[in-house]
Amino acid sequence: MSGMTPRESLATQGFAGPFPRFASPEVIAELAAFFADLLERQPEQPLYGRYSVRDWHLVNETLRQVMTAPELVSTLAETTGADSLVLWRTKLFEKFPGDGAIDWHQEYGYFDGEEVGGHRPALFPLNHSGQWDWTLWMALTDVSEDDGVMEFVKGSQQAQYPKRMVRLSESGAYVDPRNRVRTKEELLSRAANNSLILDIDTRRVFEGVDADKYTLEELFDQLETHCEDLLAVVTEPFELEPGATRTVPMKAGEYIIFTERCMHRSRASLPTAKPRLAINGRYTLGDTWVYPQRTTRDTVDGSNLDISKHRCVPVHGTRLNPDNAYL
């Protein structure tokens, strides 16, 4: 961190770390195996009634213990300077050999699902000035420069970069299932249980379609036609000075803390790379209102999940928003 403290690094560069592993190698390996199995079986997430890679810390006790561990929370509080924090979301980030980059993006704190065309804020801060939410990204497998490594634009959290709407298939939020699905049966099954394209409702894409009449490639074409009308937000191209970015290779169990306002991406994974697994935890100030739409009958968030059973997990301090639902 070039002589800076973690708090100074976060304030000036937008990110801090990597921090050393605190959980045992056995625990990290257990979580990696859990998520590898989850990706293979695609079970229903009990909270959401459908397959999802989100919020398994509310189901898996080991994951919750890791994401709320005293060693981690102490580092998080010291680095952010926050006097109260709640863990409000976790999400698995997998990358397979040959997967493309997730393009440059930044999030100004509301998590409304704009990356997939959503417009439903998940967070409402009581204090709009300053920083009030942070992401902790933990490697569950070793991450080299070839394995879809994270990359940050240093200091980019100081500016909000222009964005525009494009077709979903042209954005980094769209991961082409051709790279992962090998049979018609798998394609139809994953479309039906919403595990085909992250955060996109595909349950009715092949409704009424006689799959026997089409090849796998023709069914992929039908999926693309379905997605043509879906929009997503991308960052407008911007110039980078030499040395403006930093990649962060990590060993399993190491983690980095950053503000989502910092421009970041994950690079493409080489065809010869190994699968990459990582979990992120999103933490916000304790008085932030999480999922304000919970007060209405409309409990579907910007990523098409019903959050009526979602709960926040207090991890630091006592200043909590009484309107939130807690574990």
Residue, then its C-alpha position, 0 to 999 in steps of 0.5 A: m500500500s505504498g507506505m499508506t495506512p489502510r484507511e489512507s489507501l481507501a480514502t485516496q485510492g478507493f481500495a485497501g489491501p489485500f489483507p491477510r487470511f484470518a480463517s483457517p485454510e480448512v474453512i476457506a476450502e470448505l466454503a470453496a467446496f460449498f460454492a463449487d457444489l452450489l454452482e454444479r447443482q444450482p439448488e433453490q436459495p431458501l430465502y428467495g425460492r429460486y436459484s441465486v448466488r446471493d446471501w448464502h450467509l443467511v443460510n450457511e453458518t460457516l459463511r456467516q461466521v467468516m463474514t462477521a468474524p471479529e478479525l474481519v470486522s475489526t479491520l473493516a471498522e478501522t479501515t472505513g472509520a465507521d462507528s456502526l456497520v451491518l452486513w446486508r448482502t453477500k454474493l458469489f463471483e465465479k469465473f471459469p476458464g475463458d470467461g470474458a471481462i466484467d467491464w469497468h463500472q462503479e456504483y454510487g451506493y444505491f444498488d438499484g440493479e441498473e447493471v441489468g436495467g433495474h431501478r429499485p434502490a436497495l439502500f437509502p442512507l440517512n446521511h447522503s454526504g460522505q461514504w456510507d457503504w463498502t465492499l469486501w471481496m474475499a478470494l476462495t481460491d488463489v487468484s493470479e493475473d490470469d484468473g480474472v483478477m480484480e483491477f481498480v482505477k486509483g482515485s476514481q471514486q472522486a468522480q462519477y463517470p458518464k454511463r449509457m444504456v445498451r442492450l443487455s448482451e452488450s454489457g458486462a452483466y451478460v455472461d454468455p451461457r454458451n461458455r457453460v451450457r453443453t446440452k439442451e436439457e441443461l439449457l432448458s432446466r437452467a432457464a426454468n430455474n433462473s440460473l442461466i443468466l445472472d439476475i435475469d428472469t428467464r423462466r418463460v423464455f422457452e415456454g411452449v417451445d418444442a425443444d426437439k425441433y431445434t438444435l442447441e445453437e438454435l435455442f441459444d439464438q432464441l435466448e438471444t432474441h429474448c434478451e434483445d429487448l433487455l437493457a443494461v447500464v455501461t460506463e462510457p469509454f474513458e482514457l487511462e494514464p499509464g500506471a492509473t490502475r492496479t490489479v490485485p492478485m490474491k491467495a485464497g482467504e485474502y481479501i480487499i476492501f473498496t468503495e463501489r464508487c471506485m472504478h473497478r472490473s475483473r479481467a478476462s480469464l484465460p482459457t488455460a486458467k483455473p476456475r476462480l471463486a470469490i465471495n463479496g460482502r457488502y457492508t453499510l452504516g448501521d443507520t442506512w435504510v436497507y430495502p425501503q420497498r419492504t414497507t410496500r407489497d412490492t418486495v422484488d428488488g432491482s435484480n428480480l429477487d423477492i427480498s421479503k425474507h431478507r435480513c441484515v446482520p449487525v456486525h459493529g456498533t449499536r446505531l441501527n436503523p429501526d426500520n430494517a429487518y435483522l437476523 
